[in-house]
Amino acid sequence: MQRDFLAGLALEELSPYAGAMNDVETFYGTPPTWSSREHDRPIERGRLLLQYAYQQATATAPAEPVIALDWLENRGVGGRHLDLGSGVGLTTQLFVHRGWRSSLAEVSAPVLDFARFRLGRRDVDADMIDLSVDKELPRNRFEAITAFGALTHVGDVDSAAQVVCRALAPRGVLFLERSRLSTPDQRHRVGLALRRSGLRPLRVTPHVTAYRAT
């Protein structure tokens, strides 16, 4: 499945690396390079996130979205998926490829525009949620939500947890990373907020944790 994740970067006859570089060159109208200080502007944050996605997809260990989807498939779970803090849309591509109906939710409108461009070039059908405009998510909708990195820098964790909890379908599962919740205090705050919202913790791997709705 890691190979499927990497394949989401390819474009027609182009390799994953060449496809990613073509996305950058075509969308931003700049030389096909990864982010540098001169390009590190908020409007070009998608370039940074694409670089991170490429690093995840080419790593030896399975990427966090791959771990989450493998866990779901092993338990026969399918349906509707939301990628919260979706970045360039690579996680959505993976879920759609495996038969899910996927939505992207992103607080940065320029990043969401880049994701829409990338998915359109690859004929991936997905719903887009601009969190800079829509503060609420659809309720009781998703069998799975991936939120890798999305709750790391949230100021009001309790409010964010309630929004996510309302978006989950009955017995839906939320996936988070442990590695990017960098301190024990941060992990405790996020976990406590999710449990207060009515979610039950599950253990997936040492690096990925999950919470199930009732």
trRosetta pair geometry for C-beta under 8 A, 3 or more apart (Angstrom, degrees):
i j d omega theta_ij theta_ji phi_ij phi_ji
1 4 5.3 -43 -157 30 49 115
1 5 6.6 56 144 -23 68 98
1 62 7.3 36 77 -136 100 118
1 66 5.0 148 112 -150 110 100
1 69 6.5 -167 180 89 147 119
1 70 5.8 -165 31 -71 159 101
1 94 7.6 72 177 -162 95 117
1 98 7.8 13 -134 -76 110 132
2 5 5.4 -48 -153 31 38 117
2 6 6.6 38 149 -16 66 102
2 57 7.3 151 -177 -156 77 56
2 62 5.2 -123 -73 -116 114 72
2 63 6.5 133 -124 6 87 87
2 66 5.2 17 -82 -120 66 165
3 6 5.7 -52 -149 38 34 111
3 7 6.3 41 150 -27 65 105
4 7 5.5 -51 -146 31 33 117
4 8 7.2 49 152 -33 59 92
4 94 5.9 106 121 -131 104 84
4 97 5.7 178 -178 112 120 150
4 98 7.4 80 147 -56 160 96
5 8 6.1 -44 -171 9 34 115
5 56 7.6 -86 150 121 133 97
5 57 5.0 -157 124 -122 97 91
5 63 5.6 -174 166 33 165 133
5 65 6.6 143 -116 80 126 112
5 66 5.3 -70 -43 -67 142 110
5 90 6.8 63 -168 161 78 108
5 94 5.1 1 -99 -91 72 129
6 9 6.2 -52 -177 22 49 109
6 10 7.8 54 135 -26 69 96
6 16 5.2 -53 170 -86 84 161
6 57 4.1 138 -94 169 67 110
6 58 6.4 94 -113 -72 118 60
7 10 5.3 -37 -162 13 55 119
7 16 6.8 -102 -106 -78 25 110
7 97 7.9 110 83 -116 117 163
8 16 7.9 48 63 -123 46 104
8 57 7.4 -135 49 -111 97 145
8 90 5.0 129 106 -146 141 78
8 93 3.7 119 -136 108 127 145
8 94 6.1 -71 -47 -56 142 72
8 97 7.3 -117 -79 -30 100 139
8 122 7.5 61 -159 -175 64 170
9 16 3.7 63 82 -156 113 86
9 17 7.4 41 130 -55 132 27
9 19 5.1 144 146 80 65 118
9 20 4.8 -17 -169 -55 113 100
9 53 7.2 160 -80 121 114 110
9 54 6.2 85 -109 -99 158 83
9 57 6.2 168 -17 76 129 169
9 90 6.9 -2 -63 -114 81 118
10 14 6.1 171 -162 89 67 70
10 15 6.1 -72 -113 -176 92 22
10 16 4.8 -54 -59 -75 73 58
10 19 4.6 155 -148 -20 23 153
11 14 4.5 4 62 51 82 119
11 18 7.5 -120 41 105 98 80
11 19 3.4 148 0 -132 92 104
11 22 5.8 -113 52 67 151 137
11 23 7.2 169 -50 -50 145 89
11 121 6.3 -13 -134 136 116 123
11 122 6.8 -100 -112 -80 75 94
12 19 7.9 158 34 -103 63 107
14 18 4.0 -131 -170 102 101 110
14 19 4.3 143 104 -66 117 75
14 22 5.9 -48 -147 -6 175 142
15 18 4.6 85 48 17 80 103
15 19 6.5 -141 89 -10 35 90
16 19 5.7 -55 -140 37 25 113
16 20 6.4 26 160 -19 62 105
16 54 7.1 148 146 -129 107 92
16 57 6.8 -142 -179 119 149 140
16 58 7.7 170 104 -67 143 102
17 20 5.9 -57 -152 35 29 109
17 21 6.4 25 153 -15 64 108
17 54 7.0 82 -105 -149 66 132
18 21 5.6 -55 -146 40 33 111
18 22 6.2 37 154 -22 66 106
19 22 5.6 -54 -147 35 30 113
19 23 6.6 38 151 -24 62 100
20 23 5.6 -48 -154 28 34 116
20 24 6.8 32 150 -17 64 102
20 50 5.6 157 -160 167 106 116
20 53 8.0 -177 -118 83 130 106
20 54 5.5 15 -98 -77 172 126
21 24 5.7 -52 -153 35 36 112
21 25 6.3 31 153 -16 68 108
21 32 3.7 67 178 175 96 124
21 33 7.7 31 -133 -65 98 22
22 25 5.7 -54 -140 41 33 109
22 26 5.8 24 164 -14 68 113
22 32 6.7 -6 -69 -112 32 138
23 26 6.3 -64 -141 42 21 103
23 27 5.9 4 170 -5 63 118
23 50 6.6 -166 92 -134 134 155
23 114 7.8 83 165 -174 110 94
23 117 7.3 131 -155 113 91 108
23 118 5.4 20 -135 -102 134 97
23 121 7.3 -157 -101 37 89 157
24 27 6.5 -65 -135 43 19 98
24 28 5.7 -22 -178 22 60 119
24 30 7.0 -62 153 68 89 91
24 32 5.3 122 76 -132 110 66
24 33 7.3 -131 125 49 151 32
24 34 7.9 -112 -91 -94 166 34
24 47 5.7 75 -125 -117 110 95
24 50 6.7 -161 -67 77 100 156
25 28 7.1 -68 -122 54 12 84
25 29 7.5 55 177 -107 48 15
25 30 6.7 -122 -121 72 50 47
25 31 6.8 -26 -107 -172 94 18
25 32 4.0 -40 -51 -68 112 93
26 29 7.7 7 -180 -67 18 51
26 117 8.0 -177 105 164 105 128
27 46 7.4 -60 114 97 149 143
27 114 5.8 83 170 -126 158 83
27 117 5.2 112 -104 118 120 161
27 118 7.8 -36 -55 -56 143 77
28 39 7.8 47 172 -155 153 122
28 44 6.1 55 -120 -120 134 105
28 47 6.6 9 -45 -65 154 119
30 33 7.7 -74 127 34 102 86
30 39 6.7 141 139 -111 167 128
33 36 6.7 4 119 -22 127 111
33 39 7.8 159 82 1 102 155
34 47 6.9 142 -163 165 46 97
34 51 4.5 79 -145 -98 112 129
35 39 5.4 -140 -145 90 64 110
35 40 5.6 83 175 -84 112 79
35 44 7.0 149 -115 130 102 110
35 47 4.5 132 -72 117 93 110
35 48 4.5 1 -25 -77 159 73
35 51 5.9 -105 7 -10 97 145
36 39 5.2 75 50 22 71 99
36 40 6.8 -114 101 -31 31 93
37 40 5.3 -43 -138 11 33 122
39 44 5.3 -94 169 116 85 159
39 47 6.2 -37 139 75 125 162
40 44 7.1 -122 -120 80 17 112
40 48 7.0 64 -124 -62 82 123
41 44 4.9 69 58 22 82 101
41 45 7.8 -103 97 -44 45 68
42 45 5.7 -13 -160 -36 41 111
42 108 7.5 -149 -179 -142 91 121
42 110 6.9 121 137 33 75 146
43 110 4.8 -158 -145 -122 55 162
44 47 4.9 -4 167 7 92 120
44 48 7.6 99 125 -13 75 88
44 110 7.6 -63 -51 149 23 139
45 48 5.5 -49 -162 34 53 113
45 49 6.2 47 144 -16 76 106
45 108 6.0 -57 65 172 142 165
45 110 6.5 107 33 91 95 116
45 111 5.4 -49 86 -71 107 106
46 49 5.5 -58 -144 42 36 110
46 50 6.1 41 155 -24 69 104
46 87 7.7 134 -129 -174 65 66
46 88 5.8 108 -160 -90 88 94
46 110 6.5 -127 -24 133 108 86
46 111 4.8 162 -74 -122 87 64
46 113 7.8 -99 -49 71 148 75
46 114 3.3 46 -131 45 165 170
46 115 7.2 -146 -127 -39 121 69
47 50 5.8 -52 -147 33 28 111
47 51 6.7 31 152 -19 60 103
48 51 5.7 -56 -156 33 32 113
48 52 6.6 29 150 -16 66 104
49 52 5.5 -49 -148 36 37 112
49 53 6.3 41 151 -22 66 103
49 87 4.1 -165 180 -154 134 105
49 88 5.1 166 113 -29 109 97
49 111 6.3 56 14 -139 153 119
50 53 5.5 -49 -146 35 34 114
50 54 6.4 38 152 -21 64 102
50 87 7.9 168 -61 164 48 107
50 88 4.8 84 -81 -62 77 161
50 114 7.7 -104 -46 151 116 134
51 54 5.7 -52 -151 33 31 112
51 55 6.6 32 151 -19 63 104
52 55 5.6 -53 -151 35 35 113
52 56 6.5 37 151 -19 66 104
52 87 7.5 -98 71 -147 118 152
53 56 5.6 -52 -150 36 33 113
53 57 6.2 28 155 -18 67 110
53 87 6.5 165 -58 130 117 140
53 88 5.5 -94 -16 46 153 124
53 90 4.5 142 -160 -4 134 150
54 57 5.8 -58 -143 40 30 109
54 58 6.1 10 163 -4 66 114
55 58 6.4 -67 -140 47 25 97
55 59 6.5 46 155 -50 61 98
56 59 5.9 -43 -154 0 29 118
56 63 4.2 70 168 -116 103 121
56 64 7.5 -59 -151 15 130 82
56 90 7.8 145 73 96 126 150
57 63 6.3 -18 -82 -44 45 143
57 90 6.9 -104 -60 -179 124 148
59 63 6.6 121 45 -71 117 78
62 66 4.3 -125 -176 93 102 128
62 67 5.3 129 112 -58 122 82
62 70 7.3 -21 -178 -7 158 144
63 66 4.7 95 58 5 76 107
63 67 7.2 -140 97 -7 40 86
64 67 5.6 -52 -149 33 35 113
64 68 6.5 33 155 -18 66 105
64 146 7.6 135 126 -161 102 118
64 148 4.8 122 104 -106 149 146
64 175 7.4 156 165 145 99 122
64 177 5.4 -49 -118 -85 150 108
64 207 7.0 -120 -98 128 91 110
64 208 5.6 149 -144 -87 86 118
65 68 5.6 -54 -147 37 35 112
65 69 6.2 29 159 -15 69 108
65 83 7.8 -4 -109 -114 125 117
65 90 7.5 175 28 109 159 88
65 91 4.2 -154 -105 -121 152 98
65 94 5.7 121 134 56 129 152
65 95 7.7 -97 -176 -44 117 92
65 146 5.8 30 -109 -147 85 163
65 148 7.0 -97 -55 -10 78 144
66 69 6.0 -57 -143 41 28 105
66 70 6.1 31 157 -21 64 110
66 94 7.1 -104 -80 -165 67 156
67 70 5.9 -57 -146 37 25 112
67 71 6.4 29 154 -22 62 106
67 204 6.5 105 150 145 110 126
67 205 5.7 -75 -164 5 138 137
67 207 7.3 162 -24 80 176 105
67 208 4.9 163 110 1 139 156
68 71 5.8 -57 -154 33 29 113
68 72 6.5 26 152 -16 64 107
68 144 7.2 133 159 -175 114 129
68 146 5.5 140 89 -99 171 110
68 175 4.2 -2 -115 -111 129 173
68 204 7.2 -10 -98 -161 59 163
68 208 6.3 -139 -64 -175 80 149
68 210 7.5 137 -124 -84 90 116
69 72 5.6 -53 -148 37 36 112
69 73 6.2 32 156 -17 68 107
69 94 6.3 -127 -33 136 161 117
69 95 6.4 -151 -100 -92 126 74
69 98 6.2 125 -174 31 132 165
70 73 5.9 -55 -142 39 29 108
70 74 6.3 32 157 -22 63 108
71 74 6.0 -58 -150 34 26 112
71 75 6.8 4 156 -1 60 112
71 175 7.9 144 53 -97 139 128
71 204 5.3 -44 -90 -141 157 112
71 208 7.9 -148 -23 107 145 136
71 210 7.3 -159 123 -40 158 152
72 75 6.2 -77 -157 46 30 98
72 77 4.2 -90 -166 69 85 112
72 78 7.3 121 151 -72 113 48
72 144 5.8 -24 -96 -82 147 148
72 173 7.0 -167 -93 56 99 140
73 76 7.5 47 -170 -72 35 23
73 77 7.3 -95 -68 51 26 71
73 78 7.8 52 -101 -70 65 88
73 98 7.1 -85 -76 179 128 138
77 143 6.0 180 178 157 102 124
77 144 6.7 110 135 -53 127 115
77 173 7.2 18 175 11 169 127
78 99 6.2 -24 -149 105 130 111
78 100 6.3 -146 -161 -90 77 78
78 143 7.0 50 111 88 21 159
79 100 6.7 11 76 -135 28 84
79 101 7.0 -48 161 33 43 95
79 142 7.8 151 111 -160 107 44
79 143 3.8 89 65 -4 127 142
79 144 7.5 139 65 3 91 88
79 169 7.4 -52 122 22 152 157
80 100 6.9 130 -119 -173 17 91
80 101 5.0 -32 -107 74 70 101
80 102 7.7 160 -163 -87 53 33
80 103 7.4 18 -178 -5 95 104
80 141 6.0 -88 113 154 148 78
80 142 4.9 -114 109 -119 98 57
80 143 5.5 120 50 8 65 87
80 144 7.7 177 94 34 47 69
80 169 7.2 106 55 -27 112 131
81 92 7.5 170 102 -119 115 65
81 95 4.5 -100 64 -176 161 156
81 100 4.5 27 -3 161 121 143
81 101 7.0 159 22 79 74 47
81 102 4.5 -23 73 -108 103 78
81 103 7.1 -179 94 24 54 67
81 142 6.2 82 -126 -156 18 107
81 143 7.0 -47 -72 62 60 82
81 144 4.8 -15 -113 73 84 99
81 145 7.3 162 -162 -88 59 35
81 146 7.2 18 -176 -2 105 96
82 102 7.4 158 -87 -160 26 63
82 103 4.9 -19 -110 67 74 101
82 104 7.9 159 -158 -91 62 15
82 105 6.0 18 -176 -6 106 116
82 129 7.9 -1 -145 15 110 140
82 137 7.0 52 -151 -161 164 135
82 141 7.4 73 -42 97 125 113
82 142 4.5 -66 -6 -98 106 159
82 144 7.5 -176 30 99 63 55
82 145 4.6 -12 66 -114 100 82
82 146 7.4 -168 94 31 53 62
82 167 6.5 -40 21 153 163 133
83 86 4.1 90 108 -107 108 94
83 89 7.6 138 70 -126 150 47
83 91 4.5 139 -114 90 142 125
83 92 5.2 -108 5 -57 138 86
83 95 7.5 -167 -48 3 109 139
83 102 6.7 25 -12 -175 101 110
83 103 7.2 -169 24 90 68 51
83 104 5.4 -19 63 -114 102 62
83 105 6.9 -180 86 27 52 73
83 145 7.8 167 -88 -160 23 57
83 146 5.1 -12 -116 64 70 103
83 147 8.0 166 -165 -78 44 44
84 105 5.0 -13 -115 67 59 117
84 137 7.9 -45 -98 -87 112 146
84 145 5.8 27 -14 -178 115 105
84 146 6.8 -174 25 88 75 48
84 147 4.1 -9 66 -103 118 87
84 150 4.5 20 119 -97 96 172
84 164 6.9 -27 -68 -108 168 107
85 105 7.2 -8 -22 92 35 81
85 106 6.6 90 -133 -111 26 64
85 107 7.4 -9 -102 0 69 96
85 147 6.1 82 22 -153 111 63
85 148 7.1 -138 83 67 119 51
85 149 5.6 -147 130 87 148 86
85 150 3.2 -162 -10 -90 133 93
86 89 5.9 33 153 -85 113 54
86 91 6.6 -130 -146 50 77 112
86 92 6.3 22 -156 -30 125 115
86 104 3.8 -103 44 -153 178 92
86 105 6.0 125 -22 49 110 42
86 106 4.9 -85 40 -60 91 101
86 112 7.7 71 64 -102 114 77
86 115 6.3 58 113 -121 113 165
87 90 7.2 -26 93 17 114 90
87 91 7.8 88 49 5 105 105
87 106 7.0 175 -32 -108 21 124
87 111 6.4 -76 -141 178 36 127
87 115 7.0 129 116 -78 39 122
88 111 7.2 -96 -73 -171 56 88
88 114 6.1 -57 -119 117 80 109
88 115 5.2 179 -158 -92 33 82
88 118 5.8 43 177 13 92 162
89 92 4.8 -49 -164 41 75 119
89 93 6.1 84 137 -29 84 94
89 104 5.7 -45 -104 -89 88 146
89 115 3.8 130 -33 -156 114 102
89 116 7.9 145 -51 -52 149 31
89 118 5.7 171 51 78 127 121
89 119 5.1 -88 149 -53 159 111
89 124 7.4 146 155 92 128 147
89 126 7.0 164 -150 56 117 158
90 93 5.5 -48 -152 30 37 116
90 94 6.7 39 151 -20 65 100
91 94 5.7 -52 -154 32 35 112
91 95 6.6 29 153 -14 67 105
91 102 7.9 -172 118 -163 75 143
91 146 5.7 -127 174 81 148 151
91 148 7.7 163 -74 24 152 122
92 95 5.8 -57 -146 39 34 107
92 96 6.1 32 157 -18 68 108
92 102 4.3 160 -147 132 82 139
92 103 7.5 -121 -117 81 122 10
92 104 5.3 -55 -54 -67 148 97
92 115 7.8 77 30 -176 137 121
92 119 7.0 -25 96 -96 127 134
92 124 7.0 114 121 154 102 136
92 126 5.0 38 172 -117 136 159
93 96 5.9 -58 -145 39 28 109
93 97 6.2 33 155 -24 64 109
93 119 6.9 -153 -75 -109 94 90
93 122 6.9 5 -120 103 122 150
93 124 5.5 -69 -107 -110 78 158
94 97 5.7 -56 -150 33 28 115
94 98 6.6 11 156 -6 63 110
95 98 6.0 -66 -150 45 31 102
95 100 4.0 -48 166 55 94 135
95 102 4.4 117 88 -76 124 133
95 144 7.9 -164 -127 82 135 129
96 99 7.8 125 -175 -7 29 8
96 100 6.1 -87 -81 67 35 76
96 101 7.7 50 -106 -116 76 24
96 102 5.1 -95 -56 15 86 122
96 124 5.4 121 76 -154 163 99
96 125 7.1 156 -142 57 139 64
96 126 6.4 -94 -63 -70 136 103
100 144 7.6 -60 -133 46 147 122
102 126 5.0 -33 89 -123 87 109
102 127 7.7 -164 109 30 44 77
103 126 6.2 160 -107 -180 31 87
103 127 4.0 -25 -114 69 94 101
103 128 7.3 -167 -162 -69 76 17
103 129 6.0 47 164 -14 115 110
103 142 7.6 -105 34 -89 116 121
104 112 6.9 157 119 -130 123 88
104 115 5.8 -168 170 137 168 150
104 126 5.8 63 -13 139 97 129
104 127 7.2 -174 25 90 64 53
104 128 5.4 -13 63 -116 100 62
104 129 6.6 -169 94 28 51 76
105 129 4.0 -18 -103 73 80 118
105 131 5.5 74 175 -50 90 110
105 137 6.6 -29 -99 -105 156 110
106 109 7.9 152 105 -78 101 26
106 111 5.3 -128 167 94 142 111
106 112 4.4 177 68 -71 127 95
106 115 6.8 147 -16 8 155 147
106 128 7.9 -39 23 -161 101 86
106 129 7.5 136 18 80 57 68
106 130 7.1 -31 69 -119 73 47
106 131 6.2 -154 94 12 22 104
107 131 4.2 -55 -89 79 63 117
107 132 5.5 102 -171 -56 58 78
108 111 3.9 61 90 13 116 113
108 112 6.5 171 91 -13 60 83
108 132 7.2 78 -96 -41 16 124
109 112 5.5 -55 -145 38 34 113
109 113 6.4 41 154 -24 66 101
109 130 5.8 30 -100 -145 83 118
109 132 5.4 -68 -43 32 97 143
109 133 8.0 71 -82 -22 112 101
110 113 5.5 -49 -149 32 34 115
110 114 6.6 34 152 -18 64 102
111 114 5.6 -53 -153 35 35 112
111 115 6.4 36 149 -18 67 104
112 115 5.5 -51 -146 37 35 113
112 116 6.3 40 152 -22 65 103
112 128 5.9 110 -173 -167 113 118
112 130 5.7 -146 51 -100 175 82
113 116 5.6 -51 -148 34 31 113
113 117 6.5 34 151 -20 63 105
114 117 5.6 -53 -151 35 33 114
114 118 6.4 32 152 -18 66 105
115 118 5.7 -54 -146 36 32 110
115 119 6.2 24 160 -13 67 109
115 128 7.5 151 94 -115 115 113
116 119 6.2 -58 -142 42 26 105
116 120 6.1 30 157 -23 62 111
116 128 6.0 -7 -82 -80 107 151
117 120 5.9 -59 -147 35 25 113
117 121 6.6 25 157 -20 61 105
118 121 6.0 -59 -156 31 29 110
118 122 6.7 2 155 2 63 113
119 122 5.9 -73 -149 50 34 99
119 124 4.0 -89 -161 66 90 110
119 126 5.8 -72 -171 27 159 116
120 123 7.6 35 -171 -73 32 32
120 124 7.7 -84 -56 46 23 74
129 134 5.6 -86 -170 64 89 139
129 137 6.8 38 -175 -118 164 77
130 133 4.5 37 100 24 110 108
130 134 6.0 107 72 13 63 94
131 134 6.2 -68 -109 70 37 74
131 135 7.1 79 -165 -104 69 37
134 137 7.6 97 135 -83 114 42
135 163 7.8 -105 153 -114 68 143
136 139 7.8 -22 166 -51 114 89
136 163 6.4 -146 -130 -138 56 104
136 166 7.8 -43 -160 90 96 138
137 141 7.4 -127 145 32 95 131
137 163 5.8 105 11 168 102 94
137 164 7.3 50 25 -99 147 40
137 166 7.0 147 66 86 94 94
137 167 3.9 -10 103 -89 131 129
138 141 4.1 50 109 -40 111 152
138 142 7.7 112 78 -30 103 91
138 167 6.2 82 73 -133 57 86
139 166 5.0 -50 -122 159 89 96
139 167 6.4 -94 -111 -96 35 42
140 166 7.3 -58 -39 174 62 59
140 167 7.6 -124 -24 -162 21 20
140 168 7.4 -11 -116 93 37 38
140 169 5.6 71 -178 -110 59 54
140 170 7.2 13 -147 -28 97 72
141 167 5.8 -41 38 -170 100 68
141 168 7.8 -85 51 -122 57 7
141 169 6.2 -101 86 -58 14 88
142 145 5.2 86 110 -60 143 87
142 167 5.7 13 19 146 113 91
142 168 5.9 -65 69 -115 84 44
142 169 5.8 -157 69 -12 26 91
142 172 5.6 94 100 -150 64 148
143 169 5.3 -24 -76 41 54 130
143 171 8.0 -4 -140 96 75 77
143 172 5.0 -149 -144 -115 27 88
143 173 7.3 10 156 22 59 79
144 172 6.4 -152 -63 -165 31 87
144 173 5.4 -9 -112 64 73 87
144 174 7.9 157 -161 -85 50 30
144 175 7.1 13 -171 -9 95 108
145 164 6.3 179 113 -160 164 98
145 167 6.4 80 -74 102 143 119
145 168 6.3 -92 -8 -85 122 88
145 172 6.9 58 -8 153 92 119
145 173 7.5 -164 31 98 67 46
145 174 4.7 -14 67 -111 105 73
145 175 7.0 -173 92 23 55 71
146 175 4.9 -19 -114 62 65 113
147 150 4.0 -85 -171 39 85 129
147 151 5.9 48 143 -18 124 99
147 164 6.8 -23 -59 -122 155 140
147 174 6.3 -5 9 -170 119 97
147 175 6.8 159 27 77 68 57
147 176 5.7 -23 76 -91 95 76
148 175 7.2 -17 -57 115 85 95
148 176 7.0 153 -94 -146 49 39
148 177 4.8 65 -138 -25 84 113
148 180 7.1 98 -179 24 71 143
149 152 5.4 -36 -158 -6 52 126
149 177 6.7 16 -45 27 61 129
149 180 5.2 -46 -93 134 71 166
150 154 7.5 30 142 -44 63 116
151 154 5.1 -45 -149 5 56 126
151 157 6.7 72 -170 -130 105 90
151 160 6.1 155 -118 125 94 144
151 161 7.9 57 -125 -71 136 76
151 176 6.6 -34 33 -124 126 124
151 181 7.5 -3 91 -85 99 106
151 190 5.4 105 133 -127 135 126
152 180 5.2 -67 -84 143 135 103
152 181 6.3 -143 -107 -87 79 58
152 182 7.7 60 -148 -11 110 90
152 186 7.5 26 -145 177 62 138
154 157 5.4 116 97 -89 113 61
154 160 4.6 -18 -176 -29 156 160
156 159 4.1 18 128 24 120 116
156 160 6.3 142 96 -18 72 88
157 160 5.6 -60 -148 41 33 112
157 161 6.1 37 155 -25 68 106
157 189 5.5 105 44 145 170 104
157 190 5.8 -117 -158 -97 134 59
157 193 4.5 -144 131 -41 102 165
158 161 5.7 -53 -147 33 29 113
158 162 6.6 29 154 -19 62 104
158 193 4.8 -136 -91 -134 54 110
158 196 6.8 -31 -131 81 95 141
158 197 7.8 166 -159 -57 62 101
159 162 5.8 -54 -152 34 33 111
159 163 6.6 34 152 -20 65 103
160 163 5.7 -53 -151 33 34 112
160 164 6.4 30 154 -15 66 107
160 193 7.5 39 66 143 84 146
161 164 5.8 -57 -148 39 31 109
161 165 6.1 34 154 -23 66 109
161 190 7.5 162 -77 -158 116 59
161 193 3.9 -180 -25 140 154 102
161 194 4.9 -138 -143 -81 121 53
161 196 7.0 74 110 64 147 94
161 197 4.5 -156 139 -29 103 142
161 199 7.7 -121 -173 9 102 126
162 165 5.6 -52 -142 36 31 113
162 166 6.4 31 158 -19 64 105
162 197 5.2 -160 -88 -116 54 117
163 166 6.1 -58 -152 35 27 109
163 167 6.6 26 151 -22 62 109
164 167 5.7 -60 -153 32 33 113
164 168 7.0 38 152 -29 65 99
164 174 6.0 63 159 -110 123 144
164 194 7.7 -39 80 -114 128 92
164 197 7.5 65 68 132 86 167
165 168 6.1 -49 -157 19 34 112
165 194 7.3 159 -67 -146 108 65
165 197 3.9 -159 -40 154 154 125
165 198 5.8 106 -163 51 139 97
165 199 5.8 -129 -107 -44 103 105
165 213 6.6 139 -155 -103 72 104
168 172 3.4 -164 -170 73 92 129
168 173 7.6 138 -141 2 125 15
168 174 6.4 -79 -78 -48 131 97
168 199 7.7 92 20 -97 161 109
168 213 4.1 169 115 -37 135 142
169 172 4.2 112 50 -50 68 118
169 213 7.1 164 85 61 36 145
170 213 6.1 -131 -139 110 29 115
170 214 7.2 -46 -147 106 77 42
171 212 6.1 -7 -155 -177 54 106
171 213 5.9 -106 -55 76 11 81
171 214 7.3 -12 -71 176 59 13
172 212 7.2 168 86 -151 34 60
172 213 4.8 25 49 21 77 123
173 202 7.1 -34 -138 28 111 145
173 210 5.2 0 -176 -177 106 122
173 211 7.1 154 -155 77 58 40
173 212 5.2 -25 -99 -98 76 73
173 213 7.6 -126 -67 7 34 78
174 194 7.2 -142 75 -143 146 132
174 199 6.5 -29 26 -142 125 151
174 210 6.4 155 80 -158 50 65
174 211 4.6 -11 57 57 105 92
174 212 7.8 -162 20 -74 73 27
174 213 7.8 88 -16 -38 97 87
175 204 7.1 19 -128 -23 99 161
175 208 6.0 -6 -167 -175 103 110
175 209 7.6 156 -152 85 55 40
175 210 5.1 -26 -98 -100 64 89
176 181 7.1 34 155 -29 120 126
176 190 7.1 165 -167 145 166 139
176 208 7.3 157 82 -157 40 62
176 209 5.4 -20 66 66 91 87
176 210 7.3 167 21 -89 71 37
176 211 7.5 29 -1 -4 111 101
177 180 4.7 53 91 21 126 100
177 181 6.9 166 95 -6 70 85
177 207 6.5 -21 -152 162 80 78
177 208 6.0 -43 -108 -103 54 65
177 209 7.8 112 -151 22 8 77
178 181 6.0 -66 -153 43 38 103
178 187 6.8 27 -144 -112 77 127
178 206 6.9 -93 47 153 150 52
178 207 5.5 -140 41 -154 103 33
178 208 6.8 -127 -4 -69 90 16
178 209 5.6 89 -59 -16 97 106
179 182 7.7 15 159 -93 44 61
179 207 5.5 -2 -30 -148 108 91
181 186 4.8 -167 -174 115 81 109
181 187 4.4 111 129 -81 128 75
181 190 5.9 -98 -123 20 140 146
182 186 6.1 45 49 39 60 149
183 186 4.5 96 56 4 83 102
183 187 7.0 -151 92 -3 44 85
184 187 5.7 -57 -147 39 33 111
184 188 6.1 35 154 -23 67 107
185 188 5.6 -54 -147 35 30 113
185 189 6.4 31 155 -21 65 105
186 189 5.8 -52 -146 33 31 110
186 190 6.4 24 159 -12 64 107
187 190 6.1 -59 -147 41 29 106
187 191 6.0 25 158 -16 65 114
188 191 5.9 -61 -143 42 26 109
188 192 6.0 26 160 -20 65 111
189 192 5.9 -57 -144 37 25 109
189 193 6.3 24 157 -18 62 108
190 193 5.9 -57 -148 36 29 110
190 194 6.4 25 156 -16 64 108
191 194 5.9 -59 -148 38 30 108
191 195 6.3 26 156 -16 66 107
191 201 6.6 14 -151 -84 104 131
191 209 8.0 -33 -95 126 105 155
192 195 5.8 -57 -146 39 31 108
192 196 6.2 34 154 -21 65 107
193 196 5.7 -53 -148 35 30 114
193 197 6.6 29 152 -19 62 107
194 197 5.6 -56 -152 35 33 112
194 199 4.6 -49 165 55 90 129
194 201 7.6 98 100 -74 123 84
194 211 5.0 -98 161 -100 136 170
195 198 7.8 112 -179 -24 33 8
195 199 6.2 -94 -91 67 36 72
195 200 7.6 67 -119 -101 78 34
195 201 6.8 -32 -78 -33 102 98
195 211 7.8 -129 -69 -134 59 128
198 213 7.0 39 113 -140 100 69
198 214 5.9 -84 164 4 104 114
199 211 3.7 42 155 162 129 120
199 212 6.5 148 -163 65 79 30
199 213 6.0 -46 -107 -84 79 52
199 214 7.9 -147 -107 -23 35 77
200 211 6.4 150 68 -161 34 70
200 212 5.0 -28 61 60 93 88
200 213 8.0 168 16 -86 83 7
200 214 6.9 94 -17 -68 111 81
201 209 6.8 -24 -158 177 97 114
201 210 7.5 127 -162 85 52 49
201 211 5.5 -37 -98 -101 48 78
202 209 7.2 152 78 -175 60 66
202 210 4.2 -26 66 79 109 98
202 211 6.6 -178 13 -88 84 24
202 212 5.7 67 -30 -21 122 103
203 209 6.5 -39 -118 -125 48 78
203 210 7.7 -152 -64 34 5 85
204 208 4.5 -49 82 100 129 96
204 209 6.1 180 19 -115 97 23
204 210 5.0 84 -40 -11 116 110
205 208 4.9 47 44 38 95 88
